Amino acid sequence: MPKIIYVYQEEIECDCGNTSFQSGFFACLEDGSLVEPTIDSGWDGLYVCMECDQIFKYAD
């Protein structure tokens, strides 16, 4: 399972250089698979970088 990086600012910027204004980030499960962010989907607030598959979560 990929390491989850916690984000403390509003905009995510991945180490690969990707931002939400480029390829972006999409809701995912812990294994990185894309998911529709709904209550029934099991989504836990994770986002995957569409360039390098790094997973992020906004810190509480």
PQR file with spaces between the fields and no chain letter, atoms N, CA, C, O and H, PARSE charges and radii, in Angstrom:
ATOM       1  N    MET     1       0.849   -1.176    0.000 -0.4000 1.5000
ATOM       2  CA   MET     1       0.000    0.000    0.000 -0.0000 2.0000
ATOM       3  C    MET     1       0.898    1.245    0.000  0.5500 1.7000
ATOM       4  O    MET     1       1.868    1.309    0.755 -0.5500 1.4000
ATOM       5  N    PRO     2       0.575    2.232   -0.847 -0.5600 1.5000
ATOM       6  CA   PRO     2       1.376    3.461   -0.902  0.2800 2.0000
ATOM       7  C    PRO     2       1.302    4.254    0.401  0.5500 1.7000
ATOM       8  O    PRO     2       0.311    4.199    1.130 -0.5500 1.4000
ATOM       9  N    LYS     3       2.365    4.981    0.669 -0.4000 1.5000
ATOM      10  CA   LYS     3       2.413    5.857    1.841 -0.0000 2.0000
ATOM      11  C    LYS     3       1.476    7.044    1.623  0.5500 1.7000
ATOM      12  O    LYS     3       1.438    7.616    0.534 -0.5500 1.4000
ATOM      13  H    LYS     3       3.170    5.025    0.078  0.4000 1.0000
ATOM      14  N    ILE     4       0.727    7.408    2.650 -0.4000 1.5000
ATOM      15  CA   ILE     4      -0.189    8.550    2.573 -0.0000 2.0000
ATOM      16  C    ILE     4       0.533    9.781    3.093  0.5500 1.7000
ATOM      17  O    ILE     4       1.088    9.763    4.192 -0.5500 1.4000
ATOM      18  H    ILE     4       0.758    6.943    3.535  0.4000 1.0000
ATOM      19  N    ILE     5       0.526   10.848    2.307 -0.4000 1.5000
ATOM      20  CA   ILE     5       1.118   12.120    2.711 -0.0000 2.0000
ATOM      21  C    ILE     5      -0.012   13.033    3.163  0.5500 1.7000
ATOM      22  O    ILE     5      -0.991   13.235    2.444 -0.5500 1.4000
ATOM      23  H    ILE     5       0.075   10.863    1.415  0.4000 1.0000
ATOM      24  N    TYR     6       0.137   13.580    4.363 -0.4000 1.5000
ATOM      25  CA   TYR     6      -0.877   14.479    4.896 -0.0000 2.0000
ATOM      26  C    TYR     6      -0.590   15.913    4.444  0.5500 1.7000
ATOM      27  O    TYR     6       0.550   16.375    4.486 -0.5500 1.4000
ATOM      28  H    TYR     6       0.932   13.416    4.947  0.4000 1.0000
ATOM      29  N    VAL     7      -1.641   16.603    4.015 -0.4000 1.5000
ATOM      30  CA   VAL     7      -1.540   17.958    3.466 -0.0000 2.0000
ATOM      31  C    VAL     7      -2.116   18.941    4.471  0.5500 1.7000
ATOM      32  O    VAL     7      -3.203   18.728    5.009 -0.5500 1.4000
ATOM      33  H    VAL     7      -2.567   16.227    3.982  0.4000 1.0000
ATOM      34  N    TYR     8      -1.386   20.014    4.720 -0.4000 1.5000
ATOM      35  CA   TYR     8      -1.805   21.013    5.708 -0.0000 2.0000
ATOM      36  C    TYR     8      -2.199   22.339    5.074  0.5500 1.7000
ATOM      37  O    TYR     8      -2.636   23.248    5.780 -0.5500 1.4000
ATOM      38  H    TYR     8      -0.503   20.187    4.283  0.4000 1.0000
ATOM      39  N    GLN     9      -2.058   22.468    3.770 -0.4000 1.5000
ATOM      40  CA   GLN     9      -2.476   23.688    3.083 -0.0000 2.0000
ATOM      41  C    GLN     9      -3.632   23.350    2.150  0.5500 1.7000
ATOM      42  O    GLN     9      -3.936   22.179    1.922 -0.5500 1.4000
ATOM      43  H    GLN     9      -1.703   21.730    3.197  0.4000 1.0000
ATOM      44  N    GLU    10      -4.271   24.382    1.615 -0.4000 1.5000
ATOM      45  CA   GLU    10      -5.465   24.187    0.798 -0.0000 2.0000
ATOM      46  C    GLU    10      -5.167   23.492   -0.528  0.5500 1.7000
ATOM      47  O    GLU    10      -5.902   22.591   -0.933 -0.5500 1.4000
ATOM      48  H    GLU    10      -4.024   25.333    1.800  0.4000 1.0000
ATOM      49  N    GLU    11      -4.105   23.898   -1.202 -0.4000 1.5000
ATOM      50  CA   GLU    11      -3.749   23.331   -2.508 -0.0000 2.0000
ATOM      51  C    GLU    11      -2.708   22.233   -2.347  0.5500 1.7000
ATOM      52  O    GLU    11      -1.739   22.382   -1.603 -0.5500 1.4000
ATOM      53  H    GLU    11      -3.507   24.630   -0.873  0.4000 1.0000
ATOM      54  N    ILE    12      -2.922   21.136   -3.054 -0.4000 1.5000
ATOM      55  CA   ILE    12      -1.949   20.047   -3.050 -0.0000 2.0000
ATOM      56  C    ILE    12      -0.945   20.303   -4.168  0.5500 1.7000
ATOM      57  O    ILE    12      -1.322   20.642   -5.290 -0.5500 1.4000
ATOM      58  H    ILE    12      -3.709   21.016   -3.658  0.4000 1.0000
ATOM      59  N    GLU    13       0.345   20.137   -3.848 -0.4000 1.5000
ATOM      60  CA   GLU    13       1.386   20.132   -4.873 -0.0000 2.0000
ATOM      61  C    GLU    13       2.255   18.909   -4.618  0.5500 1.7000
ATOM      62  O    GLU    13       2.915   18.803   -3.584 -0.5500 1.4000
ATOM      63  H    GLU    13       0.652   19.862   -2.937  0.4000 1.0000
ATOM      64  N    CYS    14       2.244   17.999   -5.566 -0.4000 1.5000
ATOM      65  CA   CYS    14       2.973   16.747   -5.428 -0.0000 2.0000
ATOM      66  C    CYS    14       4.466   16.966   -5.683  0.5500 1.7000
ATOM      67  O    CYS    14       4.850   17.903   -6.383 -0.5500 1.4000
ATOM      68  H    CYS    14       1.708   18.086   -6.406  0.4000 1.0000
ATOM      69  N    ASP    15       5.301   16.099   -5.113 -0.4000 1.5000
ATOM      70  CA   ASP    15       6.746   16.165   -5.352 -0.0000 2.0000
ATOM      71  C    ASP    15       7.097   15.992   -6.830  0.5500 1.7000
ATOM      72  O    ASP    15       8.159   16.437   -7.265 -0.5500 1.4000
ATOM      73  H    ASP    15       4.989   15.338   -4.544  0.4000 1.0000
ATOM      74  N    CYS    16       6.221   15.352   -7.607 -0.4000 1.5000
ATOM      75  CA   CYS    16       6.473   15.162   -9.036 -0.0000 2.0000
ATOM      76  C    CYS    16       6.216   16.441   -9.827  0.5500 1.7000
ATOM      77  O    CYS    16       6.511   16.506  -11.020 -0.5500 1.4000
ATOM      78  H    CYS    16       5.358   14.990   -7.253  0.4000 1.0000
ATOM      79  N    GLY    17       5.661   17.467   -9.155 -0.4000 1.5000
ATOM      80  CA   GLY    17       5.382   18.739   -9.816 -0.0000 2.0000
ATOM      81  C    GLY    17       3.926   18.936  -10.187  0.5500 1.7000
ATOM      82  O    GLY    17       3.542   20.035  -10.587 -0.5500 1.4000
ATOM      83  H    GLY    17       5.422   17.414   -8.186  0.4000 1.0000
ATOM      84  N    ASN    18       3.115   17.917  -10.069 -0.4000 1.5000
ATOM      85  CA   ASN    18       1.702   18.024  -10.408 -0.0000 2.0000
ATOM      86  C    ASN    18       0.961   18.896   -9.392  0.5500 1.7000
ATOM      87  O    ASN    18       1.249   18.861   -8.196 -0.5500 1.4000
ATOM      88  H    ASN    18       3.427   17.024   -9.745  0.4000 1.0000
ATOM      89  N    THR    19       0.004   19.678   -9.893 -0.4000 1.5000
ATOM      90  CA   THR    19      -0.875   20.479   -9.048 -0.0000 2.0000
ATOM      91  C    THR    19      -2.307   20.258   -9.501  0.5500 1.7000
ATOM      92  O    THR    19      -2.555   19.578  -10.497 -0.5500 1.4000
ATOM      93  H    THR    19      -0.229   19.707  -10.865  0.4000 1.0000
ATOM      94  N    SER    20      -3.246   20.832   -8.767 -0.4000 1.5000
ATOM      95  CA   SER    20      -4.656   20.697   -9.151 -0.0000 2.0000
ATOM      96  C    SER    20      -4.953   21.441  -10.451  0.5500 1.7000
ATOM      97  O    SER    20      -6.009   21.235  -11.049 -0.5500 1.4000
ATOM      98  H    SER    20      -3.045   21.384   -7.957  0.4000 1.0000
ATOM      99  N    PHE    21      -4.040   22.300  -10.892 -0.4000 1.5000
ATOM     100  CA   PHE    21      -4.228   23.036  -12.141 -0.0000 2.0000
ATOM     101  C    PHE    21      -3.592   22.323  -13.326  0.5500 1.7000
ATOM     102  O    PHE    21      -3.710   22.786  -14.461 -0.5500 1.4000
ATOM     103  H    PHE    21      -3.182   22.467  -10.406  0.4000 1.0000
ATOM     104  N    GLN    22      -2.917   21.201  -13.076 -0.4000 1.5000
ATOM     105  CA   GLN    22      -2.308   20.418  -14.153 -0.0000 2.0000
ATOM     106  C    GLN    22      -3.119   19.139  -14.320  0.5500 1.7000
ATOM     107  O    GLN    22      -4.304   19.208  -14.645 -0.5500 1.4000
ATOM     108  H    GLN    22      -2.821   20.825  -12.154  0.4000 1.0000
ATOM     109  N    SER    23      -2.512   17.980  -14.105 -0.4000 1.5000
ATOM     110  CA   SER    23      -3.245   16.708  -14.238 -0.0000 2.0000
ATOM     111  C    SER    23      -4.217   16.494  -13.093  0.5500 1.7000
ATOM     112  O    SER    23      -5.229   15.811  -13.249 -0.5500 1.4000
ATOM     113  H    SER    23      -1.549   17.925  -13.840  0.4000 1.0000
ATOM     114  N    GLY    24      -3.907   17.083  -11.932 -0.4000 1.5000
ATOM     115  CA   GLY    24      -4.839   17.058  -10.816 -0.0000 2.0000
ATOM     116  C    GLY    24      -4.769   15.820   -9.946  0.5500 1.7000
ATOM     117  O    GLY    24      -3.883   14.975  -10.080 -0.5500 1.4000
ATOM     118  H    GLY    24      -3.084   17.637  -11.806  0.4000 1.0000
ATOM     119  N    PHE    25      -5.739   15.747   -9.047 -0.4000 1.5000
ATOM     120  CA   PHE    25      -5.850   14.700   -8.046 -0.0000 2.0000
ATOM     121  C    PHE    25      -7.307   14.250   -8.010  0.5500 1.7000
ATOM     122  O    PHE    25      -8.220   15.066   -8.133 -0.5500 1.4000
ATOM     123  H    PHE    25      -6.458   16.433   -8.938  0.4000 1.0000
ATOM     124  N    PHE    26      -7.518   12.954   -7.840 -0.4000 1.5000
ATOM     125  CA   PHE    26      -8.871   12.429   -7.820 -0.0000 2.0000
ATOM     126  C    PHE    26      -9.097   11.588   -6.570  0.5500 1.7000
ATOM     127  O    PHE    26      -8.157   11.015   -6.018 -0.5500 1.4000
ATOM     128  H    PHE    26      -6.777   12.291   -7.740  0.4000 1.0000
ATOM     129  N    ALA    27     -10.333   11.519   -6.136 -0.4000 1.5000
ATOM     130  CA   ALA    27     -10.700   10.724   -4.972 -0.0000 2.0000
ATOM     131  C    ALA    27     -10.308    9.267   -5.199  0.5500 1.7000
ATOM     132  O    ALA    27     -10.479    8.725   -6.291 -0.5500 1.4000
ATOM     133  H    ALA    27     -11.097   11.985   -6.584  0.4000 1.0000
ATOM     134  N    CYS    28      -9.776    8.642   -4.139 -0.4000 1.5000
ATOM     135  CA   CYS    28      -9.331    7.254   -4.275 -0.0000 2.0000
ATOM     136  C    CYS    28      -9.506    6.502   -2.959  0.5500 1.7000
ATOM     137  O    CYS    28      -9.806    7.084   -1.917 -0.5500 1.4000
ATOM     138  H    CYS    28      -9.637    9.083   -3.252  0.4000 1.0000
ATOM     139  N    LEU    29      -9.308    5.193   -3.046 -0.4000 1.5000
ATOM     140  CA   LEU    29      -9.263    4.334   -1.868 -0.0000 2.0000
ATOM     141  C    LEU    29      -7.808    4.201   -1.427  0.5500 1.7000
ATOM     142  O    LEU    29      -6.917    4.722   -2.097 -0.5500 1.4000
ATOM     143  H    LEU    29      -9.065    4.720   -3.893  0.4000 1.0000
ATOM     144  N    GLU    30      -7.554    3.519   -0.324 -0.4000 1.5000
ATOM     145  CA   GLU    30      -6.199    3.388    0.212 -0.0000 2.0000
ATOM     146  C    GLU    30      -5.231    2.720   -0.752  0.5500 1.7000
ATOM     147  O    GLU    30      -4.026    2.958   -0.671 -0.5500 1.4000
ATOM     148  H    GLU    30      -8.278    3.096    0.220  0.4000 1.0000
ATOM     149  N    ASP    31      -5.730    1.886   -1.667 -0.4000 1.5000
ATOM     150  CA   ASP    31      -4.853    1.216   -2.627 -0.0000 2.0000
ATOM     151  C    ASP    31      -4.605    2.061   -3.876  0.5500 1.7000
ATOM     152  O    ASP    31      -3.897    1.631   -4.786 -0.5500 1.4000
ATOM     153  H    ASP    31      -6.709    1.692   -1.733  0.4000 1.0000
ATOM     154  N    GLY    32      -5.193    3.276   -3.923 -0.4000 1.5000
ATOM     155  CA   GLY    32      -4.991    4.173   -5.051 -0.0000 2.0000
ATOM     156  C    GLY    32      -6.023    4.050   -6.153  0.5500 1.7000
ATOM     157  O    GLY    32      -5.993    4.819   -7.114 -0.5500 1.4000
ATOM     158  H    GLY    32      -5.769    3.626   -3.184  0.4000 1.0000
ATOM     159  N    SER    33      -6.936    3.099   -6.034 -0.4000 1.5000
ATOM     160  CA   SER    33      -7.967    2.957   -7.071 -0.0000 2.0000
ATOM     161  C    SER    33      -8.966    4.109   -6.969  0.5500 1.7000
ATOM     162  O    SER    33      -9.363    4.509   -5.875 -0.5500 1.4000
ATOM     163  H    SER    33      -6.960    2.474   -5.253  0.4000 1.0000
ATOM     164  N    LEU    34      -9.359    4.628   -8.116 -0.4000 1.5000
ATOM     165  CA   LEU    34     -10.278    5.763   -8.166 -0.0000 2.0000
ATOM     166  C    LEU    34     -11.655    5.360   -7.651  0.5500 1.7000
ATOM     167  O    LEU    34     -12.095    4.224   -7.824 -0.5500 1.4000
ATOM     168  H    LEU    34      -9.036    4.303   -9.005  0.4000 1.0000
ATOM     169  N    VAL    35     -12.322    6.318   -7.015 -0.4000 1.5000
ATOM     170  CA   VAL    35     -13.628    6.052   -6.433 -0.0000 2.0000
ATOM     171  C    VAL    35     -14.467    7.323   -6.504  0.5500 1.7000
ATOM     172  O    VAL    35     -13.937    8.432   -6.423 -0.5500 1.4000
ATOM     173  H    VAL    35     -11.964    7.241   -6.874  0.4000 1.0000
ATOM     174  N    GLU    36     -15.752    7.159   -6.653 -0.4000 1.5000
ATOM     175  CA   GLU    36     -16.675    8.293   -6.575 -0.0000 2.0000
ATOM     176  C    GLU    36     -16.796    8.669   -5.098  0.5500 1.7000
ATOM     177  O    GLU    36     -17.127    7.813   -4.278 -0.5500 1.4000
ATOM     178  H    GLU    36     -16.182    6.259   -6.718  0.4000 1.0000
ATOM     179  N    PRO    37     -16.534    9.930   -4.740 -0.5600 1.5000
ATOM     180  CA   PRO    37     -16.534   10.313   -3.323  0.2800 2.0000
ATOM     181  C    PRO    37     -17.936   10.456   -2.739  0.5500 1.7000
ATOM     182  O    PRO    37     -18.442   11.565   -2.569 -0.5500 1.4000
ATOM     183  N    THR    38     -18.548    9.325   -2.438 -0.4000 1.5000
ATOM     184  CA   THR    38     -19.878    9.320   -1.838 -0.0000 2.0000
ATOM     185  C    THR    38     -19.825    8.594   -0.492  0.5500 1.7000
ATOM     186  O    THR    38     -18.840    7.927   -0.176 -0.5500 1.4000
ATOM     187  H    THR    38     -18.137    8.424   -2.577  0.4000 1.0000
ATOM     188  N    ILE    39     -20.864    8.728    0.274 -0.4000 1.5000
ATOM     189  CA   ILE    39     -20.944    8.083    1.585 -0.0000 2.0000
ATOM     190  C    ILE    39     -20.865    6.564    1.456  0.5500 1.7000
ATOM     191  O    ILE    39     -20.241    5.905    2.288 -0.5500 1.4000
ATOM     192  H    ILE    39     -21.665    9.270    0.017  0.4000 1.0000
ATOM     193  N    ASP    40     -21.484    6.008    0.429 -0.4000 1.5000
ATOM     194  CA   ASP    40     -21.556    4.555    0.268 -0.0000 2.0000
ATOM     195  C    ASP    40     -20.336    3.933   -0.394  0.5500 1.7000
ATOM     196  O    ASP    40     -20.247    2.708   -0.472 -0.5500 1.4000
ATOM     197  H    ASP    40     -21.991    6.544   -0.247  0.4000 1.0000
ATOM     198  N    SER    41     -19.388    4.742   -0.876 -0.4000 1.5000
ATOM     199  CA   SER    41     -18.267    4.203   -1.648 -0.0000 2.0000
ATOM     200  C    SER    41     -17.094    3.733   -0.797  0.5500 1.7000
ATOM     201  O    SER    41     -16.193    3.068   -1.308 -0.5500 1.4000
ATOM     202  H    SER    41     -19.460    5.738   -0.813  0.4000 1.0000
ATOM     203  N    GLY    42     -17.088    4.063    0.487 -0.4000 1.5000
ATOM     204  CA   GLY    42     -15.961    3.715    1.337 -0.0000 2.0000
ATOM     205  C    GLY    42     -14.835    4.733    1.279  0.5500 1.7000
ATOM     206  O    GLY    42     -13.760    4.506    1.834 -0.5500 1.4000
ATOM     207  H    GLY    42     -17.820    4.603    0.902  0.4000 1.0000
ATOM     208  N    TRP    43     -15.076    5.852    0.612 -0.4000 1.5000
ATOM     209  CA   TRP    43     -14.065    6.906    0.467 -0.0000 2.0000
ATOM     210  C    TRP    43     -13.753    7.523    1.823  0.5500 1.7000
ATOM     211  O    TRP    43     -14.661    7.827    2.598 -0.5500 1.4000
ATOM     212  H    TRP    43     -15.949    6.037    0.162  0.4000 1.0000
ATOM     213  N    ASP    44     -12.465    7.708    2.107 -0.4000 1.5000
ATOM     214  CA   ASP    44     -12.035    8.236    3.395 -0.0000 2.0000
ATOM     215  C    ASP    44     -11.253    9.544    3.239  0.5500 1.7000
ATOM     216  O    ASP    44     -10.358    9.832    4.033 -0.5500 1.4000
ATOM     217  H    ASP    44     -11.728    7.461    1.477  0.4000 1.0000
ATOM     218  N    GLY    45     -11.591   10.333    2.217 -0.4000 1.5000
ATOM     219  CA   GLY    45     -10.961   11.632    2.041 -0.0000 2.0000
ATOM     220  C    GLY    45      -9.588   11.584    1.400  0.5500 1.7000
ATOM     221  O    GLY    45      -8.822   12.540    1.516 -0.5500 1.4000
ATOM     222  H    GLY    45     -12.319   10.100    1.572  0.4000 1.0000
ATOM     223  N    LEU    46      -9.263   10.494    0.730 -0.4000 1.5000
ATOM     224  CA   LEU    46      -7.962   10.351    0.088 -0.0000 2.0000
ATOM     225  C    LEU    46      -8.012   10.819   -1.357  0.5500 1.7000
ATOM     226  O    LEU    46      -9.039   10.711   -2.027 -0.5500 1.4000
ATOM     227  H    LEU    46      -9.886    9.717    0.636  0.4000 1.0000
ATOM     228  N    TYR    47      -6.875   11.345   -1.829 -0.4000 1.5000
ATOM     229  CA   TYR    47      -6.749   11.798   -3.215 -0.0000 2.0000
ATOM     230  C    TYR    47      -5.468   11.220   -3.801  0.5500 1.7000
ATOM     231  O    TYR    47      -4.448   11.147   -3.116 -0.5500 1.4000
ATOM     232  H    TYR    47      -6.041   11.433   -1.285  0.4000 1.0000
ATOM     233  N    VAL    48      -5.516   10.810   -5.061 -0.4000 1.5000
ATOM     234  CA   VAL    48      -4.337   10.259   -5.730 -0.0000 2.0000
ATOM     235  C    VAL    48      -3.864   11.221   -6.811  0.5500 1.7000
ATOM     236  O    VAL    48      -4.665   11.796   -7.548 -0.5500 1.4000
ATOM     237  H    VAL    48      -6.345   10.869   -5.617  0.4000 1.0000
ATOM     238  N    CYS    49      -2.538   11.385   -6.889 -0.4000 1.5000
ATOM     239  CA   CYS    49      -1.927   12.199   -7.933 -0.0000 2.0000
ATOM     240  C    CYS    49      -2.071   11.452   -9.254  0.5500 1.7000
ATOM     241  O    CYS    49      -1.738   10.270   -9.340 -0.5500 1.4000
ATOM     242  H    CYS    49      -1.887   10.918   -6.290  0.4000 1.0000
ATOM     243  N    MET    50      -2.562   12.131  -10.274 -0.4000 1.5000
ATOM     244  CA   MET    50      -2.773   11.490  -11.558 -0.0000 2.0000
ATOM     245  C    MET    50      -1.492   11.387  -12.382  0.5500 1.7000
ATOM     246  O    MET    50      -1.511   10.844  -13.486 -0.5500 1.4000
ATOM     247  H    MET    50      -2.833   13.091  -10.204  0.4000 1.0000
ATOM     248  N    GLU    51      -0.393   11.897  -11.863 -0.4000 1.5000
ATOM     249  CA   GLU    51       0.900   11.788  -12.543 -0.0000 2.0000
ATOM     250  C    GLU    51       1.751   10.641  -11.992  0.5500 1.7000
ATOM     251  O    GLU    51       2.362    9.902  -12.764 -0.5500 1.4000
ATOM     252  H    GLU    51      -0.377   12.338  -10.965  0.4000 1.0000
ATOM     253  N    CYS    52       1.797   10.484  -10.657 -0.4000 1.5000
ATOM     254  CA   CYS    52       2.732    9.506  -10.086 -0.0000 2.0000
ATOM     255  C    CYS    52       2.091    8.542   -9.080  0.5500 1.7000
ATOM     256  O    CYS    52       2.788    7.700   -8.515 -0.5500 1.4000
ATOM     257  H    CYS    52       1.300   11.084  -10.029  0.4000 1.0000
ATOM     258  N    ASP    53       0.787    8.648   -8.847 -0.4000 1.5000
ATOM     259  CA   ASP    53       0.037    7.743   -7.958 -0.0000 2.0000
ATOM     260  C    ASP    53       0.300    7.940   -6.470  0.5500 1.7000
ATOM     261  O    ASP    53      -0.077    7.086   -5.668 -0.5500 1.4000
ATOM     262  H    ASP    53       0.220    9.332   -9.306  0.4000 1.0000
ATOM     263  N    GLN    54       0.937    9.040   -6.080 -0.4000 1.5000
ATOM     264  CA   GLN    54       1.108    9.353   -4.658 -0.0000 2.0000
ATOM     265  C    GLN    54      -0.256    9.664   -4.060  0.5500 1.7000
ATOM     266  O    GLN    54      -1.080   10.313   -4.705 -0.5500 1.4000
ATOM     267  H    GLN    54       1.243    9.735   -6.731  0.4000 1.0000
ATOM     268  N    ILE    55      -0.504    9.212   -2.841 -0.4000 1.5000
ATOM     269  CA   ILE    55      -1.801    9.425   -2.187 -0.0000 2.0000
ATOM     270  C    ILE    55      -1.670   10.500   -1.118  0.5500 1.7000
ATOM     271  O    ILE    55      -0.699   10.535   -0.362 -0.5500 1.4000
ATOM     272  H    ILE    55       0.166    8.685   -2.317  0.4000 1.0000
ATOM     273  N    PHE    56      -2.670   11.375   -1.073 -0.4000 1.5000
ATOM     274  CA   PHE    56      -2.701   12.499   -0.140 -0.0000 2.0000
ATOM     275  C    PHE    56      -3.997   12.480    0.658  0.5500 1.7000
ATOM     276  O    PHE    56      -5.018   11.954    0.215 -0.5500 1.4000
ATOM     277  H    PHE    56      -3.458   11.346   -1.688  0.4000 1.0000
ATOM     278  N    LYS    57      -3.924   13.075    1.859 -0.4000 1.5000
ATOM     279  CA   LYS    57      -5.111   13.284    2.683 -0.0000 2.0000
ATOM     280  C    LYS    57      -4.939   14.610    3.403  0.5500 1.7000
ATOM     281  O    LYS    57      -3.874   14.905    3.944 -0.5500 1.4000
ATOM     282  H    LYS    57      -3.095   13.502    2.219  0.4000 1.0000
ATOM     283  N    TYR    58      -6.004   15.405    3.400 -0.4000 1.5000
ATOM     284  CA   TYR    58      -5.964   16.664    4.145 -0.0000 2.0000
ATOM     285  C    TYR    58      -5.932   16.355    5.636  0.5500 1.7000
ATOM     286  O    TYR    58      -6.734   15.562    6.129 -0.5500 1.4000
ATOM     287  H    TYR    58      -6.869   15.165    2.960  0.4000 1.0000
ATOM     288  N    ALA    59      -5.005   16.981    6.349 -0.4000 1.5000
ATOM     289  CA   ALA    59      -4.894   16.796    7.800 -0.0000 2.0000
ATOM     290  C    ALA    59      -6.084   17.445    8.485  0.5500 1.7000
ATOM     291  O    ALA    59      -6.615   18.446    8.004 -0.5500 1.4000
ATOM     292  H    ALA    59      -4.354   17.625    5.948  0.4000 1.0000
ATOM     293  N    ASP    60      -6.496   16.883    9.594 -0.4000 1.5000
ATOM     294  CA   ASP    60      -7.622   17.417   10.344 -0.0000 2.0000
ATOM     295  C    ASP    60      -7.284   18.722   11.020  0.5500 1.7000
ATOM     296  O    ASP    60      -8.132   19.304   11.696 -0.5500 1.4000
ATOM     297  H    ASP    60      -6.065   16.070    9.985  0.4000 1.0000
